[in-house]
Amino acid sequence: AALDADPGLFLYGNDLRPMILLASPTTLFPLISVIAQGWKQFQIESRSAELNRELQEFIKRLKTFIGHIGKIGRGLETAVNAYDAAERSYQRMLTPQMDRLQSLNRDFEDVEELKSIQAPRLLVPAETESSDAGPPAAAAAQSSTAR
C-alpha cells in the first residue's frame, strides 16, 4: 500500500546505508524461511567441523594406544620365546643327563616338568596379523611342543 502511494519509497530505502528493504508479508515470510534454512545449514557445518576435529583427535589417541599395546605384545612374545627356548634346553640337555644319573641309582626328588606356554594375542594391529598362521607367539609355542 505504501509503494502504491509513493513508488520512489523503494529506491529511497535501497539508497540508505544500511539498506532498508521494503517487504510485504508475502515476501517477508519466505525470506525469513530462507534465512532460517541458511542458519540451520551453518549449524550443521559447524557441528560437522567439530565432529571432524574430535575424530582426528580420537584417531591420534587410538594410534598411540595401539602402539603401546604393540610394545606389550612384542615384550610378551619375547618372553614366551625365551621361556620356550629354556624349555627346549631343559628337554634336550638336562632331562637326558637326569635320566643317566637315575640309571646309576642316583635318586632325584621329583623334578617338575616344564610346560610350554601359549600367549594369545588379544589386540593385534592389522598390519602385523597373518591370515592363517595365527599369532607368532602361539605358533612358536605350538612348534616347540611338537619337538
N, C-alpha and C positions, 0 to 999 in steps of 0.2 A: 504494500500500500504506500509506503514512503517513497519507493522508487517511482511509482506512478505519478506521485505529486512532484518529485524533483529528480529527474533522470541523471543529473550531474552528481548526485549524492554518492553513487557507486565509484566514480572517478575520484572524487574528493577523498573517500576512505582509502583508496589504493595509493594516493599520493602521500598520505601521512606516514610518519615513521615513529613507532612501529605501525605497520599497515593494519588497517581495520577492514575486515571482510564482512560485508553485509550478507546475511543468510536468513532464509525463511525456515520454518520448521521442517519443510520437506527437503531442504538441502542440509540443514544442521544435523539432523539425526543420522543420516548416512555418513556425514563427515565424522561425527563422534564415534560411530561404529568402526570406521577405518582407523581412527586413532587408537581405539581400544585393541583392535587386532594387531596393529603395529607394536603396541606396548606389550601384549602377550608374546609376540614373536621375540621381542627384545629380552623378555624374562626367560624364555626357553633357551635362547642363545647364551645368556649369562649362566644359566644352570648347566648347560652343556659344556661350557668352558670350564666351570668349576669341577664338574664330574671328570673331565679330561685331566685336569691338574691332579685331582685326587687319585685317579687311576695310574698316572705316571709315577706318583709317589709310592703307591702300593706296589707297582712292578719293581721299583728300585729296592724297596724293603724286602720283597719276596726273593729277589736275586741274592741279596745279602744273606737271608735266611738259608736259602738253598746252598749257598757257598759254605756256610757253617756246617750244615748237615753233611755236605760232601766231605769236608775235612774230618768230621767224626767218622764217617763211613770208611774213609781211607785209613784212619787210625785203627778202627776195628778190624779192617781187612788185614792190615799189617800184623796186628796182634794174633788174629786167627792163623795167619800163615806161619808166624813164629811158633805158635803152640803146636801146629801140625808138624812142623819141622822137628821140634823137640820130641813129639810122639813117635815120629818115624825113626829118629835116632835111638830112642829108647827101645823100640821094637827091633831095630837092626843091630844095635851094639850091646845094649845091656841085657835084654832078655836071653840071647844065646849064652852070654857069659854066666848069668844066674843059673841057667839050665845045666851048664857044665859043672858049676860049683855044687849044685844039688846032686848031680850024678856022682860026685865024690863024697857024698854023705854030709855035705855042709847044709844044714837045715836053716832056711831063711824064714823069718816070720812072713806071713802073707803080705806080699807087696801088692798094693793096689794097682791094677792095670790102668793105664792112661786111656781115656776115651777121646775120640775125635769130637770136635765141636763144630756146629754149624751156626753161623751168624746170619739170619735172614736180614735182608736189606728192606727197611720199611719205606724209606724215601730215596728214590734214585733219580737223579737228573736225567732227562730224556736222552741227552747226547751220550751218556755212558751206559745206557741199557743195551743189552744184546737181545735179539728176538727170542731164541730158543735155548740159549746156553744157561740162562738163569744168572743169579748174582755170582761174581767171580769168587767170593769167599766160600759160598756154598759149593761151587764147582770144585774148588781146591780141596775143601773138606771131604767131598764125596770121592775125589780121586785119591786122597790119602787113605781113606778107609778101604779102597779097593786094592791097595798094595799089600 
